[in-house]
């Protein structure tokens, strides 16, 4: 029975780590897209001011 508990605990740990990796990737991707969008908006604004 103790072996089963260790396996279950390991599975939960791996599952938790996987969720953290997925969340971390999603946050990083969101930040990258937001920065690109802001830079594009600034560039378009500058172009509109000078043209």
BATORRO-552365 format. One record per residue: x, y, z of N, C-alpha, C, O, CB in turn. Coordinates in steps of 0.05 Angstrom, whole numbers, padded with zeros to 5 digits, always signed. Glycine has a CB too. Example, Ala and Ser with C-alpha at 12.3 -4.5 7.8 and 13.67 -1.06 7.14 Angstrom:
# BATORRO-552365
+00264-00114+00156+00246-00090+00156+00264-00066+00156+00285-00066+00169+00226-00089+00181/+00257-00045+00142+00273-00021+00143+00258+00001+00157+00268+00023+00161+00282-00012+00114/
***
This chain:
# BATORRO-552365
+00017-00024+00000+00000+00000+00000+00017+00025+00000+00010+00045-00012-00019+00000+00024/+00040+00024+00013+00058+00047+00015+00069+00054-00013+00073+00077-00020+00080+00043+00035/+00075+00033-00029+00085+00037-00056+00065+00052-00073+00072+00069-00089+00093+00010-00069/+00040+00045-00070+00018+00058-00085+00017+00088-00078+00013+00105-00095-00009+00045-00079/+00020+00094-00052+00019+00122-00043+00043+00138-00055+00039+00162-00063+00020+00124-00013/+00066+00126-00057+00089+00140-00068+00085+00145-00098+00091+00167-00108+00115+00123-00064/+00074+00125-00112+00068+00129-00140+00047+00151-00144+00050+00167-00162+00059+00102-00153/+00027+00150-00128+00006+00170-00130+00017+00198-00125+00010+00217-00139-00017+00164-00110/+00034+00200-00105+00047+00226-00098+00064+00236-00121+00064+00259-00128+00063+00223-00072/+00079+00217-00133+00096+00224-00156+00079+00234-00179+00086+00254-00193+00114+00201-00164/+00057+00220-00185+00040+00228-00207+00028+00256-00202+00026+00272-00220+00017+00208-00210/+00021+00262-00177+00010+00288-00171+00031+00310-00173+00026+00332-00182-00002+00288-00142/+00056+00303-00166+00078+00322-00168+00083+00329-00198+00087+00352-00205+00103+00312-00155/+00084+00308-00214+00089+00312-00243+00066+00328-00255+00071+00345-00272+00092+00284-00257/+00042+00322-00247+00018+00336-00257+00020+00366-00250+00014+00383-00266-00008+00324-00246/+00028+00371-00225+00031+00399-00215+00053+00413-00231+00049+00436-00240+00037+00400-00185/+00075+00400-00235+00097+00412-00251+00089+00418-00279+00095+00439-00290+00122+00393-00251/+00074+00400-00291+00064+00404-00319+00046+00428-00320+00048+00444-00339+00049+00378-00329/+00028+00430-00301+00010+00453-00300+00026+00479-00298+00019+00499-00311-00010+00451-00277/+00046+00480-00281+00062+00504-00277+00077+00511-00303+00079+00534-00310+00082+00500-00255/+00086+00491-00317+00100+00496-00343+00081+00507-00363+00087+00527-00377+00113+00470-00354/+00057+00496-00365+00037+00506-00384+00029+00535-00377+00027+00552-00395+00012+00488-00383/+00025+00540-00351+00017+00568-00343+00040+00587-00349+00036+00609-00359+00010+00568-00313/+00065+00578-00343+00088+00595-00348+00091+00602-00378+00096+00625-00385+00113+00582-00338/+00087+00582-00395+00089+00587-00424+00066+00606-00433+00071+00623-00450+00087+00561-00439/+00042+00603-00422+00020+00620-00430+00025+00649-00422+00019+00667-00437-00006+00609-00417/+00036+00653-00398+00041+00680-00388+00063+00693-00405+00060+00716-00413+00050+00679-00359/+00084+00678-00411+00106+00688-00428+00096+00696-00455+00103+00717-00466+00129+00668-00430/+00080+00679-00467+00070+00684-00494+00051+00708-00494+00052+00725-00512+00054+00659-00505/+00035+00711-00473+00017+00734-00471+00033+00760-00469+00026+00780-00481-00002+00731-00447/+00054+00760-00453+00071+00783-00450+00085+00790-00476+00085+00814-00484+00093+00779-00428/+00095+00771-00490+00108+00775-00516+00088+00788-00536+00095+00807-00550+00120+00749-00527/+00064+00777-00538+00044+00787-00556+00037+00815-00549+00033+00832-00566+00019+00769-00557/+00034+00821-00523+00026+00848-00514+00048+00868-00521+00042+00890-00530+00021+00847-00483/+00073+00861-00516+00095+00879-00523+00096+00884-00553+00100+00907-00561+00122+00867-00513/+00093+00864-00569+00093+00867-00598+00070+00886-00606+00074+00903-00624+00091+00840-00612/+00047+00882-00595+00024+00899-00601+00029+00928-00594+00022+00946-00609-00001+00888-00587/+00040+00932-00570+00046+00959-00561+00066+00972-00579+00063+00996-00587+00056+00960-00532/+00087+00958-00587+00107+00969-00605+00096+00975-00632+00102+00996-00644+00131+00950-00608/+00079+00958-00642+00066+00963-00668+00048+00988-00666+00047+01004-00685+00049+00939-00677/+00033+00991-00645+00016+01014-00642+00033+01040-00640+00025+01060-00652-00001+01012-00616/+00056+01039-00626+00073+01063-00625+00084+01069-00652+00085+01093-00660+00096+01058-00605/+00093+01049-00667+00103+01054-00694+00082+01066-00712+00088+01085-00727+00114+01028-00706/+00058+01055-00712+00037+01066-00728+00030+01094-00721+00024+01111-00738+00012+01048-00727/+00030+01100-00695+00024+01127-00686+00045+01147-00695+00039+01169-00705+00022+01128-00655/+00070+01139-00693+00092+01156-00703+00090+01160-00733+00094+01183-00742+00119+01144-00696/+00084+01139-00748+00081+01142-00776+00058+01161-00783+00060+01177-00802+00076+01115-00789/+00036+01159-00769+00013+01177-00774+00020+01206-00767+00009+01224-00780-00011+01167-00758/+00036+01210-00747+00044+01237-00739+00061+01250-00761+00057+01274-00768+00059+01238-00712/+00080+01235-00772+00099+01247-00791+00089+01246-00820+00101+01258-00838+00125+01232-00789/+00068+01231-00825+00058+01229-00853+00033+01246-00857+00022+01247-00879+00053+01200-00862/
***
